[in-house]
Amino acid sequence: KQSGLEYTPIGSAPYFFDQFEVGCYVILKRNPDYWGKYMLIMQDIANLDKFCIDFFADASVVFEAFKVGEPNTMHEFNIRTWDTQYDFPAITMGDVVTSVLQHKRPLGMTGYAMNIHRDVFKDWYVHDAMGNTFERSFSSIVVATIHHVF
């Protein structure tokens, strides 16, 4: 295991490293002594005794592997992919079940931001002009095409 690490990495999470191969996979095993396992925030989380995370170098490679059943799960982040590429045979045969999972956790944002510390944006009139000329309906369409599916 040429990880560049003298020892197996440790942490304070509900899982610890059981096995790994650098650049290929890591197998995590549930930590029976995890300090937070009885906390309310951990309810229904970390329920697996052991699981493997495979690493793929490219998103298209992992999607192709998923289509033939290599990974067990796939979390799709691209709504365009979700809308246009989830019609492969394993779905139509019922071997793959798709669903949108709703939750109430805070998420990041998708949008545009101006660096107001730059000289061009220091003038309040520039702020006002940018706000008034920003085409919100168009930007909603553009942002929606790259927004995550949750």
Disulfide bonds with the S-S distance in Angstrom:
none
